Amino acid sequence: MEYKNYRLYKVLIGAALGAITVVSVSLGNYIVPILAFIAGVAGLYLLSKKSNALLTDERIDKLAGMAARVSYTVTAIATALLGMIFIAIGKDYPDFLLAGNILAGVSCGSILIYAVSFKYFNKKADRGSR
Amino acid sequence: MKTRIKELRARYNLTQEDLAKKVGVRRETILFIEKGNYNPSLKLAHDIANALNTTIDELFVFEDTDQSGMGNP
């Protein structure tokens, strides 16, 4: 399968997933979107296995790393700031306190995952260089 | 960074796609390297040089201003 076809199928699966989710949720069914998501992920995995086109290389990996770093930074800062604001508001509006604590937890969690994975890959690279 | 990839490709009658397949990267990556917009890893540079029967020294001309791994914008 050519890369263009792979990309087309990927977009079609994404669009179908989106449509199924919107329709199911609007009808009050939450199980179908979950099943559709699992089927979609499985379909994408099979597609990537079936595709003989080269889907990634060192340039794509490098770009993905840069994009992931920006995404991580933005997400960690945004959730931390929002969490702080919600916790501060929570003194007067208790409903916000839980949301603030969850956001602060998500922010700390993402920083922890970053630190652990950085250490892991650093160690792995170090082992590979010996 | 300037490269002689295009010139050597023409000499061996190779398309970007052919060279990309030979060294195991996507065609776009060869295009970016040719345009000087991406600095390849040492291994990829070595593989490209091998595929074009030349050396890394002959293939790439480094300039002092090159700092980023992604090449000049």
N, CA and C atoms of all chains as a GROMACS GRO file, in nm:
protein
  609
    1MET      N    1   0.084  -0.120   0.000
    1MET     CA    2   0.000   0.000   0.000
    1MET      C    3   0.088   0.126   0.000
    2GLU      N    4   0.055   0.217  -0.087
    2GLU     CA    5   0.131   0.342  -0.096
    2GLU      C    6   0.102   0.431   0.025
    3TYR      N    7   0.193   0.524   0.052
    3TYR     CA    8   0.176   0.614   0.167
    3TYR      C    9   0.049   0.700   0.153
    4LYS      N   10   0.021   0.741   0.027
    4LYS     CA   11  -0.097   0.826   0.002
    4LYS      C   12  -0.225   0.752   0.042
    5ASN      N   13  -0.232   0.623   0.004
    5ASN     CA   14  -0.350   0.542   0.039
    5ASN      C   15  -0.360   0.524   0.190
    6TYR      N   16  -0.245   0.499   0.252
    6TYR     CA   17  -0.243   0.481   0.398
    6TYR      C   18  -0.299   0.606   0.466
    7ARG      N   19  -0.251   0.723   0.417
    7ARG     CA   20  -0.295   0.851   0.475
    7ARG      C   21  -0.445   0.870   0.456
    8LEU      N   22  -0.495   0.832   0.336
    8LEU     CA   23  -0.638   0.846   0.306
    8LEU      C   24  -0.720   0.758   0.400
    9TYR      N   25  -0.680   0.633   0.417
    9TYR     CA   26  -0.753   0.542   0.506
    9TYR      C   27  -0.750   0.593   0.649
   10LYS      N   28  -0.636   0.651   0.688
   10LYS     CA   29  -0.623   0.704   0.824
   10LYS      C   30  -0.723   0.817   0.847
   11VAL      N   31  -0.734   0.907   0.749
   11VAL     CA   32  -0.829   1.018   0.759
   11VAL      C   33  -0.971   0.966   0.762
   12LEU      N   34  -1.001   0.865   0.676
   12LEU     CA   35  -1.136   0.809   0.672
   12LEU      C   36  -1.173   0.744   0.806
   13ILE      N   37  -1.080   0.671   0.865
   13ILE     CA   38  -1.106   0.608   0.996
   13ILE      C   39  -1.132   0.716   1.101
   14GLY      N   40  -1.049   0.822   1.097
   14GLY     CA   41  -1.066   0.933   1.192
   14GLY      C   42  -1.202   0.999   1.176
   15ALA      N   43  -1.242   1.024   1.051
   15ALA     CA   44  -1.371   1.089   1.024
   15ALA      C   45  -1.486   1.000   1.069
   16ALA      N   46  -1.476   0.869   1.040
   16ALA     CA   47  -1.582   0.775   1.079
   16ALA      C   48  -1.592   0.770   1.231
   17LEU      N   49  -1.477   0.767   1.299
   17LEU     CA   50  -1.477   0.765   1.446
   17LEU      C   51  -1.545   0.889   1.503
   18GLY      N   52  -1.511   1.005   1.445
   18GLY     CA   53  -1.570   1.131   1.490
   18GLY      C   54  -1.721   1.130   1.472
   19ALA      N   55  -1.766   1.084   1.354
   19ALA     CA   56  -1.910   1.081   1.324
   19ALA      C   57  -1.983   0.985   1.418
   20ILE      N   58  -1.925   0.866   1.438
   20ILE     CA   59  -1.987   0.766   1.526
   20ILE      C   60  -1.998   0.822   1.668
   21THR      N   61  -1.891   0.887   1.715
   21THR     CA   62  -1.890   0.942   1.851
   21THR      C   63  -1.998   1.048   1.868
   22VAL      N   64  -2.004   1.141   1.771
   22VAL     CA   65  -2.103   1.250   1.780
   22VAL      C   66  -2.245   1.195   1.781
   23VAL      N   67  -2.274   1.104   1.686
   23VAL     CA   68  -2.410   1.048   1.676
   23VAL      C   69  -2.444   0.968   1.802
   24SER      N   70  -2.352   0.881   1.845
   24SER     CA   71  -2.380   0.796   1.961
   24SER      C   72  -2.400   0.876   2.088
   25VAL      N   73  -2.312   0.974   2.111
   25VAL     CA   74  -2.323   1.054   2.234
   25VAL      C   75  -2.452   1.136   2.232
   26SER      N   76  -2.487   1.190   2.114
   26SER     CA   77  -2.611   1.268   2.106
   26SER      C   78  -2.733   1.180   2.130
   27LEU      N   79  -2.720   1.047   2.102
   27LEU     CA   80  -2.830   0.954   2.128
   27LEU      C   81  -2.822   0.894   2.268
   28GLY      N   82  -2.718   0.936   2.342
   28GLY     CA   83  -2.706   0.889   2.481
   28GLY      C   84  -2.639   0.754   2.494
   29ASN      N   85  -2.574   0.707   2.387
   29ASN     CA   86  -2.505   0.578   2.395
   29ASN      C   87  -2.354   0.601   2.409
   30TYR      N   88  -2.297   0.552   2.519
   30TYR     CA   89  -2.155   0.579   2.542
   30TYR      C   90  -2.068   0.455   2.517
   31ILE      N   91  -2.133   0.342   2.492
   31ILE     CA   92  -2.055   0.218   2.471
   31ILE      C   93  -2.006   0.207   2.327
   32VAL      N   94  -2.093   0.246   2.234
   32VAL     CA   95  -2.056   0.237   2.091
   32VAL      C   96  -1.929   0.319   2.059
   33PRO      N   97  -1.918   0.445   2.110
   33PRO     CA   98  -1.795   0.520   2.079
   33PRO      C   99  -1.670   0.451   2.132
   34ILE      N  100  -1.681   0.389   2.250
   34ILE     CA  101  -1.564   0.320   2.306
   34ILE      C  102  -1.526   0.201   2.218
   35LEU      N  103  -1.628   0.125   2.177
   35LEU     CA  104  -1.602   0.010   2.088
   35LEU      C  105  -1.546   0.057   1.954
   36ALA      N  106  -1.603   0.168   1.903
   36ALA     CA  107  -1.555   0.223   1.774
   36ALA      C  108  -1.411   0.269   1.787
   37PHE      N  109  -1.378   0.329   1.902
   37PHE     CA  110  -1.240   0.375   1.924
   37PHE      C  111  -1.143   0.257   1.922
   38ILE      N  112  -1.181   0.150   1.994
   38ILE     CA  113  -1.094   0.031   1.998
   38ILE      C  114  -1.078  -0.027   1.856
   39ALA      N  115  -1.193  -0.035   1.784
   39ALA     CA  116  -1.187  -0.089   1.646
   39ALA      C  117  -1.100   0.001   1.557
   40GLY      N  118  -1.113   0.133   1.576
   40GLY     CA  119  -1.034   0.228   1.497
   40GLY      C  120  -0.885   0.213   1.522
   41VAL      N  121  -0.847   0.201   1.649
   41VAL     CA  122  -0.705   0.184   1.685
   41VAL      C  123  -0.653   0.054   1.625
   42ALA      N  124  -0.734  -0.053   1.637
   42ALA     CA  125  -0.693  -0.183   1.580
   42ALA      C  126  -0.678  -0.172   1.429
   43GLY      N  127  -0.775  -0.102   1.364
   43GLY     CA  128  -0.769  -0.083   1.219
   43GLY      C  129  -0.645  -0.008   1.177
   44LEU      N  130  -0.611   0.098   1.251
   44LEU     CA  131  -0.491   0.176   1.219
   44LEU      C  132  -0.365   0.092   1.235
   45TYR      N  133  -0.364   0.011   1.340
   45TYR     CA  134  -0.248  -0.076   1.364
   45TYR      C  135  -0.230  -0.174   1.248
   46LEU      N  136  -0.343  -0.237   1.206
   46LEU     CA  137  -0.336  -0.333   1.095
   46LEU      C  138  -0.294  -0.264   0.965
   47LEU      N  139  -0.347  -0.143   0.945
   47LEU     CA  140  -0.310  -0.066   0.825
   47LEU      C  141  -0.160  -0.040   0.820
   48SER      N  142  -0.105   0.004   0.936
   48SER     CA  143   0.038   0.036   0.939
   48SER      C  144   0.122  -0.089   0.916
   49LYS      N  145   0.070  -0.205   0.962
   49LYS     CA  146   0.143  -0.331   0.941
   49LYS      C  147   0.136  -0.372   0.794
   50LYS      N  148   0.020  -0.347   0.732
   50LYS     CA  149  -0.002  -0.390   0.594
   50LYS      C  150   0.071  -0.298   0.495
   51SER      N  151   0.088  -0.173   0.538
   51SER     CA  152   0.148  -0.075   0.447
   51SER      C  153   0.296  -0.106   0.427
   52ASN      N  154   0.337  -0.112   0.299
   52ASN     CA  155   0.480  -0.134   0.274
   52ASN      C  156   0.553  -0.002   0.256
   53ALA      N  157   0.477   0.110   0.268
   53ALA     CA  158   0.540   0.241   0.257
   53ALA      C  159   0.612   0.272   0.388
   54LEU      N  160   0.719   0.346   0.378
   54LEU     CA  161   0.795   0.386   0.496
   54LEU      C  162   0.718   0.498   0.565
   55LEU      N  163   0.668   0.472   0.685
   55LEU     CA  164   0.584   0.570   0.751
   55LEU      C  165   0.663   0.670   0.834
   56THR      N  166   0.781   0.631   0.876
   56THR     CA  167   0.860   0.722   0.959
   56THR      C  168   1.009   0.705   0.928
   57ASP      N  169   1.084   0.808   0.956
   57ASP     CA  170   1.230   0.800   0.946
   57ASP      C  171   1.288   0.898   1.048
   58GLU      N  172   1.419   0.919   1.045
   58GLU     CA  173   1.480   1.000   1.151
   58GLU      C  174   1.430   1.145   1.152
   59ARG      N  175   1.399   1.200   1.033
   59ARG     CA  176   1.350   1.339   1.029
   59ARG      C  177   1.211   1.348   1.092
   60ILE      N  178   1.125   1.250   1.058
   60ILE     CA  179   0.989   1.248   1.115
   60ILE      C  180   0.997   1.229   1.266
   61ASP      N  181   1.086   1.139   1.309
   61ASP     CA  182   1.103   1.115   1.453
   61ASP      C  183   1.148   1.242   1.524
   62LYS      N  184   1.239   1.315   1.460
   62LYS     CA  185   1.290   1.438   1.520
   62LYS      C  186   1.179   1.543   1.531
   63LEU      N  187   1.101   1.555   1.421
   63LEU     CA  188   0.990   1.650   1.422
   63LEU      C  189   0.886   1.611   1.528
   64ALA      N  190   0.860   1.479   1.536
   64ALA     CA  191   0.762   1.431   1.636
   64ALA      C  192   0.811   1.464   1.777
   65GLY      N  193   0.942   1.450   1.799
   65GLY     CA  194   0.999   1.482   1.930
   65GLY      C  195   0.982   1.629   1.963
   66MET      N  196   1.008   1.715   1.862
   66MET     CA  197   0.994   1.860   1.884
   66MET      C  198   0.848   1.897   1.913
   67ALA      N  199   0.756   1.836   1.834
   67ALA     CA  200   0.613   1.864   1.853
   67ALA      C  201   0.567   1.815   1.990
   68ALA      N  202   0.618   1.697   2.030
   68ALA     CA  203   0.580   1.641   2.161
   68ALA      C  204   0.630   1.732   2.274
   69ARG      N  205   0.749   1.786   2.258
   69ARG     CA  206   0.806   1.873   2.360
   69ARG      C  207   0.722   2.000   2.376
   70VAL      N  208   0.682   2.058   2.262
   70VAL     CA  209   0.598   2.179   2.267
   70VAL      C  210   0.463   2.146   2.331
   71SER      N  211   0.404   2.032   2.287
   71SER     CA  212   0.273   1.992   2.342
   71SER      C  213   0.283   1.972   2.493
   72TYR      N  214   0.389   1.905   2.536
   72TYR     CA  215   0.408   1.878   2.679
   72TYR      C  216   0.420   2.010   2.757
   73THR      N  217   0.504   2.101   2.705
   73THR     CA  218   0.527   2.227   2.775
   73THR      C  219   0.397   2.306   2.790
   74VAL      N  220   0.325   2.318   2.676
   74VAL     CA  221   0.200   2.395   2.677
   74VAL      C  222   0.099   2.331   2.773
   75THR      N  223   0.084   2.197   2.763
   75THR     CA  224  -0.014   2.127   2.847
   75THR      C  225   0.021   2.139   2.995
   76ALA      N  226   0.148   2.116   3.027
   76ALA     CA  227   0.188   2.119   3.169
   76ALA      C  228   0.166   2.259   3.228
   77ILE      N  229   0.207   2.362   3.153
   77ILE     CA  230   0.192   2.499   3.204
   77ILE      C  231   0.044   2.537   3.214
   78ALA      N  232  -0.033   2.505   3.108
   78ALA     CA  233  -0.175   2.542   3.106
   78ALA      C  234  -0.252   2.474   3.219
   79THR      N  235  -0.229   2.343   3.238
   79THR     CA  236  -0.302   2.272   3.344
   79THR      C  237  -0.260   2.323   3.481
   80ALA      N  238  -0.131   2.354   3.498
   80ALA     CA  239  -0.084   2.404   3.628
   80ALA      C  240  -0.149   2.539   3.659
   81LEU      N  241  -0.148   2.629   3.560
   81LEU     CA  242  -0.205   2.763   3.581
   81LEU      C  243  -0.355   2.755   3.609
   82LEU      N  244  -0.424   2.675   3.525
   82LEU     CA  245  -0.569   2.660   3.543
   82LEU      C  246  -0.600   2.596   3.678
   83GLY      N  247  -0.520   2.498   3.716
   83GLY     CA  248  -0.537   2.432   3.845
   83GLY      C  249  -0.523   2.531   3.959
   84MET      N  250  -0.419   2.616   3.950
   84MET     CA  251  -0.395   2.717   4.054
   84MET      C  252  -0.514   2.813   4.065
   85ILE      N  253  -0.562   2.856   3.946
   85ILE     CA  254  -0.675   2.950   3.944
   85ILE      C  255  -0.799   2.885   4.006
   86PHE      N  256  -0.827   2.761   3.966
   86PHE     CA  257  -0.944   2.690   4.018
   86PHE      C  258  -0.934   2.668   4.168
   87ILE      N  259  -0.813   2.635   4.216
   87ILE     CA  260  -0.796   2.613   4.360
   87ILE      C  261  -0.819   2.744   4.435
   88ALA      N  262  -0.768   2.854   4.376
   88ALA     CA  263  -0.787   2.985   4.440
   88ALA      C  264  -0.936   3.023   4.442
   89ILE      N  265  -1.004   2.999   4.329
   89ILE     CA  266  -1.148   3.029   4.322
   89ILE      C  267  -1.225   2.936   4.416
   90GLY      N  268  -1.171   2.814   4.435
   90GLY     CA  269  -1.238   2.712   4.514
   90GLY      C  270  -1.272   2.754   4.657
   91LYS      N  271  -1.200   2.855   4.708
   91LYS     CA  272  -1.230   2.904   4.843
   91LYS      C  273  -1.372   2.960   4.851
   92ASP      N  274  -1.411   3.029   4.741
   92ASP     CA  275  -1.547   3.086   4.738
   92ASP      C  276  -1.646   2.994   4.668
   93TYR      N  277  -1.598   2.919   4.568
   93TYR     CA  278  -1.686   2.828   4.492
   93TYR      C  279  -1.630   2.686   4.504
   94PRO      N  280  -1.676   2.610   4.601
   94PRO     CA  281  -1.618   2.477   4.628
   94PRO      C  282  -1.619   2.381   4.510
   95ASP      N  283  -1.712   2.402   4.414
   95ASP     CA  284  -1.716   2.313   4.297
   95ASP      C  285  -1.584   2.316   4.219
   96PHE      N  286  -1.520   2.430   4.221
   96PHE     CA  287  -1.397   2.445   4.142
   96PHE      C  288  -1.278   2.377   4.209
   97LEU      N  289  -1.289   2.353   4.340
   97LEU     CA  290  -1.175   2.299   4.414
   97LEU      C  291  -1.133   2.162   4.362
   98LEU      N  292  -1.232   2.074   4.340
   98LEU     CA  293  -1.202   1.939   4.290
   98LEU      C  294  -1.137   1.947   4.152
   99ALA      N  295  -1.197   2.031   4.064
   99ALA     CA  296  -1.142   2.046   3.928
   99ALA      C  297  -0.998   2.098   3.936
  100GLY      N  298  -0.974   2.194   4.026
  100GLY     CA  299  -0.840   2.252   4.044
  100GLY      C  300  -0.742   2.147   4.090
  101ASN      N  301  -0.784   2.064   4.185
  101ASN     CA  302  -0.695   1.959   4.236
  101ASN      C  303  -0.663   1.856   4.127
  102ILE      N  304  -0.767   1.823   4.047
  102ILE     CA  305  -0.744   1.725   3.939
  102ILE      C  306  -0.645   1.782   3.836
  103LEU      N  307  -0.666   1.910   3.800
  103LEU     CA  308  -0.575   1.972   3.702
  103LEU      C  309  -0.432   1.981   3.755
  104ALA      N  310  -0.419   2.015   3.884
  104ALA     CA  311  -0.285   2.021   3.945
  104ALA      C  312  -0.221   1.882   3.944
  105GLY      N  313  -0.303   1.780   3.971
  105GLY     CA  314  -0.253   1.642   3.968
  105GLY      C  315  -0.209   1.602   3.829
  106VAL      N  316  -0.288   1.640   3.728
  106VAL     CA  317  -0.253   1.607   3.589
  106VAL      C  318  -0.121   1.675   3.551
  107SER      N  319  -0.106   1.801   3.593
  107SER     CA  320   0.017   1.875   3.563
  107SER      C  321   0.138   1.807   3.628
  108CYS      N  322   0.126   1.773   3.756
  108CYS     CA  323   0.236   1.705   3.826
  108CYS      C  324   0.264   1.570   3.762
  109GLY      N  325   0.156   1.499   3.725
  109GLY     CA  326   0.171   1.367   3.662
  109GLY      C  327   0.247   1.376   3.532
  110SER      N  328   0.213   1.476   3.449
  110SER     CA  329   0.280   1.487   3.319
  110SER      C  330   0.428   1.522   3.338
  111ILE      N  331   0.458   1.605   3.439
  111ILE     CA  332   0.599   1.639   3.466
  111ILE      C  333   0.674   1.513   3.513
  112LEU      N  334   0.607   1.435   3.597
  112LEU     CA  335   0.668   1.311   3.648
  112LEU      C  336   0.696   1.214   3.532
  113ILE      N  337   0.596   1.197   3.442
  113ILE     CA  338   0.614   1.106   3.328
  113ILE      C  339   0.731   1.153   3.240
  114TYR      N  340   0.737   1.286   3.220
  114TYR     CA  341   0.846   1.342   3.139
  114TYR      C  342   0.981   1.310   3.203
  115ALA      N  343   0.991   1.336   3.335
  115ALA     CA  344   1.118   1.316   3.405
  115ALA      C  345   1.159   1.168   3.402
  116VAL      N  346   1.063   1.080   3.427
  116VAL     CA  347   1.094   0.936   3.431
  116VAL      C  348   1.134   0.887   3.292
  117SER      N  349   1.055   0.928   3.189
  117SER     CA  350   1.087   0.879   3.054
  117SER      C  351   1.219   0.938   3.005
  118PHE      N  352   1.248   1.063   3.043
  118PHE     CA  353   1.377   1.124   3.003
  118PHE      C  354   1.492   1.043   3.062
  119LYS      N  355   1.479   1.010   3.192
  119LYS     CA  356   1.583   0.935   3.260
  119LYS      C  357   1.599   0.797   3.196
  120TYR      N  358   1.483   0.735   3.164
  120TYR     CA  359   1.486   0.601   3.104
  120TYR      C  360   1.558   0.603   2.969
  121PHE      N  361   1.519   0.697   2.882
  121PHE     CA  362   1.580   0.700   2.749
  121PHE      C  363   1.728   0.741   2.755
  122ASN      N  364   1.758   0.827   2.853
  122ASN     CA  365   1.898   0.868   2.871
  122ASN      C  366   1.983   0.747   2.911
  123LYS      N  367   1.929   0.667   3.003
  123LYS     CA  368   2.000   0.548   3.049
  123LYS      C  369   2.013   0.447   2.935
  124LYS      N  370   1.904   0.434   2.858
  124LYS     CA  371   1.903   0.339   2.746
  124LYS      C  372   2.009   0.379   2.642
  125ALA      N  373   2.016   0.510   2.614
  125ALA     CA  374   2.114   0.559   2.516
  125ALA      C  375   2.256   0.537   2.569
  126ASP      N  376   2.272   0.556   2.700
  126ASP     CA  377   2.402   0.540   2.762
  126ASP      C  378   2.447   0.394   2.754
  127ARG      N  379   2.350   0.302   2.779
  127ARG     CA  380   2.382   0.159   2.771
  127ARG      C  381   2.419   0.121   2.627
  128GLY      N  382   2.347   0.182   2.530
  128GLY     CA  383   2.372   0.153   2.389
  128GLY      C  384   2.508   0.201   2.342
  129SER      N  385   2.561   0.304   2.410
  129SER     CA  386   2.688   0.362   2.364
  129SER      C  387   2.808   0.285   2.418
  130ARG      N  388   2.783   0.194   2.517
  130ARG     CA  389   2.897   0.119   2.574
  130ARG      C  390   2.932  -0.002   2.488
  131MET      N  391   2.410   2.416   0.539
  131MET     CA  392   2.489   2.308   0.480
  131MET      C  393   2.450   2.287   0.334
  132LYS      N  394   2.551   2.279   0.249
  132LYS     CA  395   2.524   2.253   0.107
  132LYS      C  396   2.557   2.107   0.076
  133THR      N  397   2.486   2.052  -0.019
  133THR     CA  398   2.515   1.912  -0.054
  133THR      C  399   2.530   1.897  -0.205
  134ARG      N  400   2.594   1.785  -0.242
  134ARG     CA  401   2.610   1.754  -0.385
  134ARG      C  402   2.522   1.635  -0.422
  135ILE      N  403   2.420   1.610  -0.338
  135ILE     CA  404   2.336   1.491  -0.359
  135ILE      C  405   2.268   1.496  -0.497
  136LYS      N  406   2.212   1.612  -0.529
  136LYS     CA  407   2.137   1.625  -0.655
  136LYS      C  408   2.228   1.595  -0.775
  137GLU      N  409   2.347   1.653  -0.768
  137GLU     CA  410   2.444   1.635  -0.877
  137GLU      C  411   2.482   1.487  -0.892
  138LEU      N  412   2.509   1.421  -0.778
  138LEU     CA  413   2.550   1.281  -0.784
  138LEU      C  414   2.433   1.189  -0.820
  139ARG      N  415   2.314   1.227  -0.777
  139ARG     CA  416   2.195   1.150  -0.815
  139ARG      C  417   2.180   1.149  -0.967
  140ALA      N  418   2.199   1.268  -1.023
  140ALA     CA  419   2.186   1.282  -1.170
  140ALA      C  420   2.293   1.198  -1.239
  141ARG      N  421   2.413   1.195  -1.181
  141ARG     CA  422   2.521   1.118  -1.241
  141ARG      C  423   2.486   0.969  -1.248
  142TYR      N  424   2.424   0.920  -1.139
  142TYR     CA  425   2.388   0.777  -1.133
  142TYR      C  426   2.245   0.751  -1.178
  143ASN      N  427   2.182   0.856  -1.232
  143ASN     CA  428   2.045   0.842  -1.284
  143ASN      C  429   1.947   0.790  -1.179
  144LEU      N  430   1.957   0.845  -1.059
  144LEU     CA  431   1.869   0.803  -0.949
  144LEU      C  432   1.768   0.913  -0.920
  145THR      N  433   1.644   0.873  -0.895
  145THR     CA  434   1.546   0.973  -0.852
  145THR      C  435   1.556   0.985  -0.700
  146GLN      N  436   1.489   1.088  -0.646
  146GLN     CA  437   1.487   1.103  -0.500
  146GLN      C  438   1.426   0.979  -0.436
  147GLU      N  439   1.322   0.926  -0.501
  147GLU     CA  440   1.253   0.806  -0.450
  147GLU      C  441   1.350   0.687  -0.446
  148ASP      N  442   1.428   0.671  -0.553
  148ASP     CA  443   1.524   0.559  -0.559
  148ASP      C  444   1.625   0.569  -0.445
  149LEU      N  445   1.680   0.690  -0.429
  149LEU     CA  446   1.781   0.709  -0.325
  149LEU      C  447   1.719   0.688  -0.186
  150ALA      N  448   1.597   0.740  -0.170
  150ALA     CA  449   1.528   0.725  -0.041
  150ALA      C  450   1.510   0.577  -0.007
  151LYS      N  451   1.470   0.498  -0.107
  151LYS     CA  452   1.450   0.354  -0.084
  151LYS      C  453   1.583   0.287  -0.050
  152LYS      N  454   1.690   0.330  -0.118
  152LYS     CA  455   1.821   0.269  -0.094
  152LYS      C  456   1.870   0.290   0.048
  153VAL      N  457   1.842   0.410   0.103
  153VAL     CA  458   1.895   0.441   0.237
  153VAL      C  459   1.789   0.428   0.346
  154GLY      N  460   1.665   0.391   0.308
  154GLY     CA  461   1.561   0.363   0.407
  154GLY      C  462   1.501   0.485   0.473
  155VAL      N  463   1.481   0.592   0.396
  155VAL     CA  464   1.409   0.708   0.450
  155VAL      C  465   1.299   0.747   0.352
  156ARG      N  466   1.220   0.848   0.391
  156ARG     CA  467   1.114   0.892   0.301
  156ARG      C  468   1.170   0.991   0.199
  157ARG      N  469   1.102   0.999   0.086
  157ARG     CA  470   1.150   1.085  -0.023
  157ARG      C  471   1.165   1.230   0.022
  158GLU      N  472   1.071   1.274   0.106
  158GLU     CA  473   1.074   1.412   0.154
  158GLU      C  474   1.203   1.442   0.230
  159THR      N  475   1.253   1.341   0.300
  159THR     CA  476   1.375   1.361   0.378
  159THR      C  477   1.494   1.389   0.284
  160ILE      N  478   1.500   1.315   0.174
  160ILE     CA  479   1.605   1.340   0.074
  160ILE      C  480   1.590   1.482   0.018
  161LEU      N  481   1.465   1.521  -0.010
  161LEU     CA  482   1.438   1.655  -0.063
  161LEU      C  483   1.487   1.763   0.035
  162PHE      N  484   1.454   1.746   0.163
  162PHE     CA  485   1.495   1.844   0.264
  162PHE      C  486   1.648   1.851   0.276
  163ILE      N  487   1.712   1.735   0.270
  163ILE     CA  488   1.859   1.733   0.281
  163ILE      C  489   1.919   1.804   0.160
  164GLU      N  490   1.866   1.776   0.042
  164GLU     CA  491   1.916   1.838  -0.080
  164GLU      C  492   1.905   1.990  -0.074
  165LYS      N  493   1.792   2.035  -0.018
  165LYS     CA  494   1.769   2.181  -0.010
  165LYS      C  495   1.846   2.245   0.104
  166GLY      N  496   1.910   2.162   0.187
  166GLY     CA  497   1.986   2.214   0.301
  166GLY      C  498   1.898   2.251   0.418
  167ASN      N  499   1.775   2.200   0.418
  167ASN     CA  500   1.683   2.233   0.526
  167ASN      C  501   1.681   2.129   0.637
  168TYR      N  502   1.758   2.024   0.621
  168TYR     CA  503   1.765   1.923   0.726
  168TYR      C  504   1.906   1.864   0.729
  169ASN      N  505   1.964   1.862   0.849
  169ASN     CA  506   2.096   1.801   0.865
  169ASN      C  507   2.079   1.655   0.906
  170PRO      N  508   2.120   1.561   0.820
  170PRO     CA  509   2.099   1.420   0.854
  170PRO      C  510   2.191   1.374   0.965
  171SER      N  511   2.154   1.260   1.026
  171SER     CA  512   2.241   1.200   1.126
  171SER      C  513   2.368   1.150   1.056
  172LEU      N  514   2.469   1.122   1.136
  172LEU     CA  515   2.594   1.074   1.078
  172LEU      C  516   2.573   0.943   1.002
  173LYS      N  517   2.485   0.857   1.058
  173LYS     CA  518   2.460   0.727   0.994
  173LYS      C  519   2.391   0.746   0.857
  174LEU      N  520   2.291   0.836   0.855
  174LEU     CA  521   2.221   0.859   0.729
  174LEU      C  522   2.315   0.922   0.627
  175ALA      N  523   2.398   1.017   0.674
  175ALA     CA  524   2.495   1.080   0.584
  175ALA      C  525   2.588   0.973   0.526
  176HIS      N  526   2.630   0.882   0.610
  176HIS     CA  527   2.718   0.773   0.568
  176HIS      C  528   2.647   0.683   0.466
  177ASP      N  529   2.521   0.650   0.494
  177ASP     CA  530   2.444   0.564   0.403
  177ASP      C  531   2.424   0.631   0.267
  178ILE      N  532   2.394   0.761   0.269
  178ILE     CA  533   2.375   0.833   0.143
  178ILE      C  534   2.506   0.838   0.064
  179ALA      N  535   2.614   0.866   0.137
  179ALA     CA  536   2.745   0.871   0.070
  179ALA      C  537   2.777   0.736   0.007
  180ASN      N  538   2.748   0.628   0.080
  180ASN     CA  539   2.772   0.492   0.027
  180ASN      C  540   2.688   0.467  -0.098
  181ALA      N  541   2.560   0.506  -0.089
  181ALA     CA  542   2.469   0.482  -0.202
  181ALA      C  543   2.513   0.558  -0.326
  182LEU      N  544   2.581   0.670  -0.306
  182LEU     CA  545   2.624   0.751  -0.420
  182LEU      C  546   2.774   0.732  -0.449
  183ASN      N  547   2.830   0.627  -0.392
  183ASN     CA  548   2.972   0.592  -0.413
  183ASN      C  549   3.066   0.709  -0.389
  184THR      N  550   3.046   0.775  -0.277
  184THR     CA  551   3.135   0.887  -0.245
  184THR      C  552   3.157   0.889  -0.094
  185THR      N  553   3.220   0.995  -0.046
  185THR     CA  554   3.244   1.005   0.099
  185THR      C  555   3.160   1.120   0.155
  186ILE      N  556   3.144   1.121   0.286
  186ILE     CA  557   3.067   1.228   0.350
  186ILE      C  558   3.130   1.364   0.320
  187ASP      N  559   3.262   1.368   0.325
  187ASP     CA  560   3.335   1.493   0.298
  187ASP      C  561   3.305   1.550   0.160
  188GLU      N  562   3.295   1.458   0.065
  188GLU     CA  563   3.268   1.500  -0.073
  188GLU      C  564   3.122   1.544  -0.091
  189LEU      N  565   3.036   1.482  -0.011
  189LEU     CA  566   2.892   1.501  -0.030
  189LEU      C  567   2.837   1.627   0.037
  190PHE      N  568   2.891   1.657   0.156
  190PHE     CA  569   2.837   1.770   0.233
  190PHE      C  570   2.942   1.879   0.251
  191VAL      N  571   2.894   2.002   0.234
  191VAL     CA  572   2.982   2.116   0.256
  191VAL      C  573   2.927   2.192   0.376
  192PHE      N  574   2.997   2.184   0.488
  192PHE     CA  575   2.948   2.247   0.610
  192PHE      C  576   2.984   2.394   0.615
  193GLU      N  577   2.890   2.471   0.670
  193GLU     CA  578   2.915   2.614   0.689
  193GLU      C  579   2.912   2.643   0.837
  194ASP      N  580   2.987   2.745   0.880
  194ASP     CA  581   3.000   2.775   1.023
  194ASP      C  582   2.868   2.812   1.089
  195THR      N  583   2.774   2.866   1.011
  195THR     CA  584   2.648   2.915   1.069
  195THR      C  585   2.552   2.803   1.103
  196ASP      N  586   2.578   2.678   1.055
  196ASP     CA  587   2.486   2.567   1.081
  196ASP      C  588   2.492   2.527   1.227
  197GLN      N  589   2.381   2.545   1.299
  197GLN     CA  590   2.376   2.510   1.441
  197GLN      C  591   2.268   2.408   1.468
  198SER      N  592   2.150   2.433   1.408
  198SER     CA  593   2.034   2.350   1.440
  198SER      C  594   2.037   2.220   1.361
  199GLY      N  595   1.986   2.113   1.424
  199GLY     CA  596   1.978   1.984   1.356
  199GLY      C  597   1.876   1.986   1.245
  200MET      N  598   1.781   2.080   1.250
  200MET     CA  599   1.678   2.082   1.147
  200MET      C  600   1.719   2.171   1.030
  201GLY      N  601   1.839   2.225   1.031
  201GLY     CA  602   1.886   2.306   0.920
  201GLY      C  603   1.833   2.447   0.925
  202ASN      N  604   1.867   2.522   0.822
  202ASN     CA  605   1.825   2.662   0.819
  202ASN      C  606   1.678   2.673   0.784
  203PRO      N  607   1.606   2.769   0.847
  203PRO     CA  608   1.464   2.786   0.812
  203PRO      C  609   1.448   2.842   0.672
   0.00000   0.00000   0.00000
